[in-house]
Amino acid sequence: MEGECLDSRNWIEIFGKIADAIEAARNRLNELDGVIGDGDHGVTMSIGFRAVRVALRTLPPDALVDHVFSSAGRVFMNAAGGAIGPLIGAMWTESAKNLPGCHSFGAQECKTMLEAMERGIARRGKAVVGDKTLLDALHPAVLAGVRAQPQGLCAMFRDAAGAAATGARATSAMVSRLGRSSRLGERTLGHEDAGANSIVIILSAIAEAVADRSLASGDQ
């Protein structure tokens, strides 16, 4: 519904849902990564979001949403480390920079957030669409979210998650051009990128959390 908003408490709960979803998919993410990478992507993502969940619980009740996002980004970077830590962390810190002083997020703020997430990853990872990275899921998700009609946050994130899933599947037809997997060249064909699948999980968890919140409050 129009006028629907997510405040800092909502986002802290959403990050908890993301942590749960990543934990549930940990083994599958490891398997995807094991084919063309180190096989530890799921573990690393789980470590990062578990740390985020714990850290966000310590924020004061009056924390602004951008504070929640900047805290999540910094904590994830520090906890996860490696190559993925700065990338996923940058999604949230870039969002915080672009939405300073926000008490709550409505549709326009969420669209700005999605665009900032993509910029953060592209800038930090130096990737472009087609490189077989998490950007190949995030870019179509951003397009779907930004172009969504004003049907409410639930529909926006549902559309974004669906587009991300399509993008992640498409990475199986791509040759990896960045990171360790790029050394395998053509052998990366036929395998989906683990990072792209993590983006699907994150956006799907947000969509599900927003849907649950809407149903609980009667905003259908």
WOGIPE-V536847 format. One record per pair of residues at least 12 apart in sequence whose C-alpha atoms are under 7 Angstrom apart, sorted by the first residue. I is the first residue (numbers start at 0). J is the second residue. D is the distance in Angstrom with one decimal. If there is no record, write none. Layout:
<<I	J	D> <I	J	D>>
//
This chain:
<<0	150	5.7> <0	151	4.4> <0	218	6.6> <1	149	6.6> <1	150	6.6> <1	151	5.5> <2	105	6.7> <3	105	6.0> <3	151	6.6> <3	152	6.9> <4	103	6.0> <4	104	5.2> <4	105	4.4> <5	103	5.3> <5	104	5.0> <5	105	6.6> <6	64	6.4> <6	102	6.1> <6	103	4.1> <6	104	6.3> <7	62	6.6> <7	63	6.0> <7	64	4.7> <7	67	6.6> <7	103	6.7> <11	55	6.3> <13	205	6.1> <13	208	6.0> <14	52	6.4> <15	52	5.5> <16	204	6.0> <16	208	6.9> <17	201	5.6> <17	204	5.3> <17	205	7.0> <18	45	6.8> <18	48	5.0> <18	49	5.9> <18	52	6.9> <20	200	6.6> <20	204	6.5> <21	44	6.8> <21	45	5.9> <21	200	6.7> <22	45	5.5> <25	41	4.2> <25	42	6.1> <25	45	6.7> <26	41	6.2> <28	40	6.1> <28	41	4.6> <28	193	5.7> <29	41	4.8> <31	191	6.8> <31	192	6.9> <31	193	5.4> <32	193	5.3> <35	180	5.4> <35	187	6.2> <36	179	6.6> <36	180	5.5> <40	193	7.0> <43	79	5.5> <44	79	6.7> <46	78	6.6> <46	79	6.0> <47	75	4.7> <47	78	5.1> <47	79	4.6> <48	75	6.5> <50	74	6.6> <50	75	6.8> <50	78	6.5> <51	71	5.4> <51	74	5.8> <51	75	6.1> <55	67	6.8> <63	100	6.4> <63	101	5.9> <63	102	5.1> <64	101	5.7> <64	102	5.8> <64	103	6.3> <65	95	4.3> <65	98	6.3> <65	99	5.8> <65	100	6.5> <65	101	6.2> <66	95	6.9> <68	91	5.1> <68	92	6.1> <68	94	7.0> <68	95	5.5> <69	91	6.0> <69	92	4.6> <69	95	5.5> <71	91	6.6> <72	88	3.9> <72	89	6.1> <72	91	4.9> <72	92	5.1> <73	88	6.2> <75	88	5.5> <76	88	5.1> <86	120	5.3> <86	123	6.2> <86	124	6.5> <89	119	5.0> <89	120	6.1> <90	115	6.8> <90	116	4.0> <90	117	6.8> <90	119	5.1> <90	120	6.0> <91	116	6.5> <93	115	5.6> <93	116	6.3> <93	119	5.4> <94	112	5.0> <94	115	5.0> <94	116	6.0> <97	115	6.9> <106	151	6.8> <106	152	6.0> <110	144	6.4> <110	145	5.3> <113	141	5.5> <114	141	6.1> <117	137	6.4> <117	138	6.5> <129	173	6.7> <130	175	5.7> <130	176	5.1> <130	177	6.6> <131	170	5.4> <131	173	5.8> <131	174	6.5> <131	175	5.1> <131	176	6.9> <131	192	6.3> <132	192	6.2> <132	194	6.2> <132	195	5.9> <133	194	4.6> <133	195	3.7> <133	198	6.4> <134	195	6.8> <135	166	5.6> <135	167	6.5> <135	195	6.4> <136	163	4.3> <136	164	6.7> <136	166	4.4> <136	167	5.0> <136	195	5.1> <136	198	6.4> <136	199	7.0> <137	163	5.8> <137	198	6.4> <139	162	5.5> <139	163	6.0> <139	166	6.5> <140	159	4.1> <140	160	6.2> <140	162	4.9> <140	163	4.8> <141	159	6.3> <143	158	5.9> <143	159	5.2> <143	162	6.5> <144	156	6.4> <144	158	6.2> <144	159	4.9> <153	206	5.9> <153	209	5.6> <153	210	5.4> <156	202	6.7> <156	205	6.9> <156	206	4.8> <157	203	7.0> <157	206	5.2> <160	199	5.8> <160	202	5.1> <160	203	5.2> <163	199	5.4> <164	199	5.5> <167	191	6.5> <167	192	6.8> <167	195	5.1> <167	196	5.7> <168	191	6.1> <170	191	5.1> <170	192	6.0> <171	188	5.7> <171	189	4.5> <171	190	4.4> <171	191	4.3> <172	188	5.6> <172	189	5.8> <173	188	5.8> <174	187	5.6> <174	188	5.6> <175	187	6.2>>
//
